[in-house]
């Protein structure tokens, strides 16, 4: 049966995904390093394919590197391979490499402030570089894609990549749910102790239900676009994939991603006045609840009621013993007295309160990168933690309080300029293109998600958003050529 209408390189991306998975499962680090070197060279030779390969790799990165640490630097290798080719292509017109937009200058200012502040605090340049990687690596995707341009063929290839990776992610997610986290997972993830309310969530190949939710959100957008704009894809099968995506998204119980997705969807509807989007989303959600969420929950509850299933639950739920789990418990506890009290003493409210205490002592340029609640301090600690009685295994789960503490008033101004300038730039042009409406809408959703996640440190969000931003900026400056650009 021919499910799709056009083969357009689709098998190349499937083979690439299978190869990455097999090399990951091999657990031979030397093979992982060899693939890293090969793909660095490949990205230099064919930078567009290199960037597209990131969309193959990033969704499975956390999963495969649990088996094969030799793949840990594949992202950097591909990005810098493509970047060096951009430099080489423009070697006779160097000035083109240094044309930046106002939001880019604001972002650079933010990065400089955080770095200088960290140096003043005595933070190691290596740790500063580690944190800069989180903020800068996927900005480079924007830098590369903007200068390479985007064609219709690129978009078709990107959708195929989302199809193959999403199918794999969905299969793994369903297996994880039904097996009670006992199949198709690295051993270290199977052994991870979870609370009752987190045990019922699907963590997926991205290793985090919130990050999984963000990936599913972008995959949904890709499939919806393909259904309506790309004749190479059968709309019926795009609908099926989106129903499955919505079902898994519900089972992540990721309230922050739900909220961000809803805000983005409402903003897009207001800007475009396309009520068909609302109708389709309601349809997908209703069907997903009946055909995906309900059956998976019923089957999982049945398996958990068996002796073997009960033992698995006990092994996972090693603390919070006897705690209630399920949709009602997960969502209903959001604003409960126990949740608020716990948050004030050790959760998100505690983080915000403590953050403002630090800010009062370092108000101008903050304490610097790698000092408060970021991915670098999670593994390396911080010199300020003992002074403010902060636990060393600490993640802020709030991008804004992290920026307030680390970069002070000047950094907040720079980062706000970055966010707001991007939004204003494309929101005011929303009538010219759905692409501008989509970019502005996702930014609004990101503003909300930044309250509950360190969103701009997320690889999957950074990759997808900065690629989208490059497409919007490219259209704004150059329009589309006759070779099929249709955004």
N, C-alpha and C positions, 0 to 999 in steps of 0.2 A: 504494500500500500504506500502510495506517495503522499505523505502527510503535508509536505511543503512544496512550493511551486518552483523553487530555484535552488540550485546546488551551490551557488556563489561562495566557493571556498569553505563551505561549512565543514567538510570533513577535516580540513587542516586544523581547525580549532578544536574539534573533538579529539583528534590524534594528539594535539598539544596537551589537552587536559588529561588524557589517559597517560601520556608520558610522564607528566609531572606527578600524577598519583602513583604510578608504578615506581618511579625513582624515589618518591617519598617512602613508600612501603619497603623499599629495598634496605633502608636503614644504613646504607653505605655512604658515609659523609663524603668520601672522595668523589663519588658519582654526582652528588649534589653540587659540590664545588666545580666539577667539570661542566655540568649543565649551566651553572652560573656564568662561567667563562665563555661558553659557546653562545649563550643568549646575549651577553654583553656585545660580542662581535656581531651577532645577528641584528641587534637593535641599532648598532652603528651603521650597518649596511642598509637596513630597511627600518627606519625609525617609526613609521606608521604601524607596521606590524609589531614592533617592539612595544609601543604604547598599548596596542590592542591585547598583547599577551599579558599585560598587567591585569586586564579584566578577567583573564583566565586564571591567573595565579592568586591574586589578592583574596578572592572568596574562599580559597582552600588553603591559604598560607598557614594559618594557625594550626590547622589540622595536620598538614604534611610535615611541618617543622617539628611537631612532637615526635615524629618517627626519624626524620633525617635533618639534623641541624645544618647540614651542608647546603640546604636551600635557604638559609636564613637571610642571606644578603642578595637574593635574586632580584628583589624589587629595586634596590640601589643600582645593581649592575645594569638592569634594563633602562632605568631612567637616565643614568649617566651615559650609557651607550648612545641612546637617542639624542641626548643633549650635545654630545661631542659632534654628532653628525650635523646638527643644526648650526653649531659653530663653524664646522667645515664648509657647509653650504653657503654661509654668509661671510666667508673669509675675505672676500673682495669688497664687501659692503658692511664693514664692521658697525657702522652707525645704526643699522637696523636692529642690532642686538641690544641696543640701549634705549629703545623707544618704549616708554612705560606709561600706563594710565594712572590717573590720580589715585585710584584705590590701591594700586601696586605700591606707590610711594608711601601711602599710609601704612601698608603692611610692612614695608622695609623699616619704617620708623619704629614700629612696634617691636620688630625683631632686634633692632639695634639697641633700643632702650633696655629690653630684657637681658641682652647679652652684657652690656656695660654694667648694669646693676649687679649681675651675677659675678662679674670680675671684681667689682668693688667689695662684694661680700666674701671674696676668697674662694669662689667655686672653681673647681678644676676646669680648664678649657675643654677637656675631653667630655665632661658631663654637660657642659654648655652645648657642645657640638651634638651630643646625643639628643638634647631637647630641641635644638634647632632642626635636627632631622625630622622630628615630628611635625613641625610647622612648615618646613621649607620644601621637603621632598615632593609633595604633591602640588605645591605651587609650581614646581618645575614642569609638571605635566601640563599645566595651563600654558606656561612659557613655550613649551615644545609644540603643543597642538596648535596654538595660535599661529605660530610661524610656519607650520607645515600645511595648515589648511585642512578642510574636511570635505569629502565628496560623498555622494550618495552610496557608492560602493563601500566606503568606510562604515557608514551607518548600518548597511545590511550585514556586514561582517560583525559589527558590534552586537546587533540583535542575535545573530547566530551564537555568539559567545555567551550571551545571557541565557539563551535557550539551553545550551549544553550544561553550563555551570548550574543553572537553576534546577534542572532536572536532577543533577547529582545532589545538590543541596537539599532538595525536597525528599529524595529517596533516603538520604542519611537522616534527615529530621524525623521522618515517619518511623524509621527503624529505631532511632534513639528513643522516641516516645513509647512505642509498643514494647520494646525490650527493657523498659525501665532503666535506661542508660547502661545497658549491658552488652550492646552489640554495635558494630560500626563506629567505635570510639577508641581513641588511644587509651591505654591502660591508666595513664595518669589522670585522664578525665573521668574514667569510670570510677576511680577511687576517690574522687573529689567529694568531700562532705558538703551537703547543702541543707539549708533550712527547709521547713515544710513548704513555705510559700514559693521558694525557688525550685524545689524539687520537681514541681509540676511543669516548669517552663522548659521549652525546647531551646537548647544552647546552640545546636547546629555545628557545622564545620567551621564557623567563625569563632566558636568558643565562647560566645557571649550572646544572650538573647537580645540585648539591646542593639548590638552591632548586627546581628542576624536580621533584626527588624529593619534596620537602615538599608541593608543590602536588598531585602525583599521589596522595599519601597521603590528603590531605583529600578529593580527588575520589572516591577509592575508598570512603571512609566515607560520603560523600553518596549514592553509587549503591547501596551495600549497604543503607543505611537506606531509600532509596526502594523498593528491591526488596521489603523485608520489611514496610514500614509504610505506604506510600503507594499506594493502589490506582490512582492516575492513571498509573502507570508499569508497563509490561509487564516482568515479572521476567526474561524471556528476553533482552531487549535490555540490561537492566542488567547481566546476566551477561557479555554480549559486550563491553560497554564496560569492565567490570572486568578481563577477560582482557587487553584491549589496554593498559589502564593498568598492570597488573602487568608486562606485557612491556616497556613503555617504562621502567618503574621499574628493572627489571633492567639495561637498557641504559644507564642513567645511571651504573652502577657506583659509586653513592653509598653507601659503606659506612656512613657515619654515619647516613644516613636509613634504611637497612635495619635497622641496630641499634636506632634509636629506634622504628621501626614495629614491630619484633619485640617489644621490651619493652612497648610499649603494648598489642599484641595479647595477649601472655601475661597482662598485668595485667587486661585486660578479661575474658579467659576465666576467670581465678581469681575475679574479683568476680561475674560473672554465671552462671558454670558452663554457658554455652551452647556445648556442643561442636559444634553445627552451624556456628558461626563458624569454628572450626578446620578442619572438614571442607571448608567452602566455600573457605577460603583456600588449602588444599593443592590443591584441585581447580583453582582459578584459576591457581596457580603452575605446576602440571604442564602444563596446557593452553597457558599463555603460553609456556613454554619450548619446546614443540614447534611451536606454530603462529605464534609471533611472533619470539622471540629467535633460534632456530636458523635459520629462513629469512632473516631480515634480516642475520644475521652471514654466512651463506653467500653471499648475493647481494653484500654489501658486499665480502667478500674477493675475489669474482670480479671486480667492477668495479675493485678496487685492483690486481689482477694485470694489467690491460690497460695499454697505454702511456699513455693519457690519465689513467687512475686513478693510476698510479704517479707521474705528474708532479704530480697534485693532492696526493698524500701528501707528496711532497718539499716542496711549497710550504707545507703546514701545519706539517710537522715540521722547522722551520728550526733548532732546536737539539735536543740529545739525538739526533743523527743516528745511525741504526742501532739505536736503542733498541727493545726488544721491546714489542709491544702486544698486547692481547687480554685475555680474561677471566682466564686463568690468571696472566698477568703482572701484571695490575692487582691482583687479590686476593692472589695468592701472595707479592707483594712487601710486603704490609702489615707483617710483622714480620721482614723480611729484615735482614741485617746492614748492607747498604748503605742501606736506608731508615732504620734507627735511627741510623746514623752521620750521615747527611745531616740528619736531624731534629734531632740534637744540635747541629749546627754552624749550621744556618740555618732549620730547620723548626719544627714545633710544640714539640718539647722545648726548643729554643733559646729560643723565645718564653716558655715557662713559666719557664725558668731565669732569663732576663733580667728577667722580670716580678717575680719574687721579690726580685731584687737592688734593683729600684726600690722595691718595697714596704718593704724594710728601711729605706730612707731616708725614706719618707713613710708611716708605719704607721697613723696615726690616721684621717685623712680622705683620704689618697691624693693623687694629682697632679691630679685633676679630670677632668671630661669633655673630650673633644677633645685628649687628651694621649698616649694609648697604644692603638694597634691598632684604632681604631674607624673607621667610615666617613668621619668628618670628617677625621681625621688622614691617611687614605689620599690625600685630595686637597689637604690644606693643611699636612701635616707637623706637627711637634710641637717645642716648645722643649726637651724633655728628650732627644730622639733623639741628638744629637751627644754629649752627656755619657755616654750608655750605649752608644754605638757601634751604634745601631739604624738600619737602612736606612730611607729616607724613604718608599718604596713598601712599606708594611708593614701587614699586617692580621693580627690576633691569631688568628683562627680558633679561638677559645676564649673563650666569654663569661665564664667564671669568672675567668680570669687578668686579663682586661680590667677586671672589676669590682674585683678585689683591688687592682690597681695604681691605678685611678682614684678609688676611694672609700674605701680603707683598711678598717680593722676595723669602723668604724661603718657604712659602706656595705654591707659584706658581711653584717653582722647584719640590716640593713634588707632587703636583697634576699633573704636566706635566709628571713626572716619572711614576705615576700611569697610566695615559692614554696611554703614548707611549710604556711603557713596555708591557702592555696587547696587544697592536696592534702588536708590533714586535714579540711577543711570538707566536701568532697564524697566522700572515700573512706569516711568513717564513715557516710555516708548511702547507700552504694551499693546497698543492698537496696531502697531506696524507688523508684529509677528507673534505667533504663539510661543516662539522660543524665548522672547523677552518676558512674556507673562510667566512662563514656566520657571525661568531663572529667578525672577523676583519672588514668585510664590514659594519656591524651595528655600530661598533666603529667609522669608518670614517664618517658615516652619523651623529652620535652623536656629533662628533667634530663640524660639521656645525650647528646643532640644538642648541648647547650650546651658539652660538652667538646671538640667538634670544629668547631663553627660559632659565629659571633656571632648566635645564634638570635633573640634578642629585638630585634635590629635588622632582621630579615627582614620585609619588607612582607607577603609572602604568609602567613607563619606568624602574624604579629601580627594580620592581618585575620581569618583563620579561627579562631584560638584565642580572641581576645577576643570575637568574635561568639558562639562556643560558650559561653564563660564567662558572657556576658550571658544566654543562654538558660537555663543552669543556675541562675544567681542569680535570674532572673525566676521560674522554677518554684518555687524554694525559698521566695520571699517571697510570691508571689501565687497559686501553683497555676496551673491552666489554666481558661480560661473555656469556656463551652458552644459557642463559635463554631468549635471544631475544633482547638484546640491539642492535639497528640498526642505531644509529645516523651517 
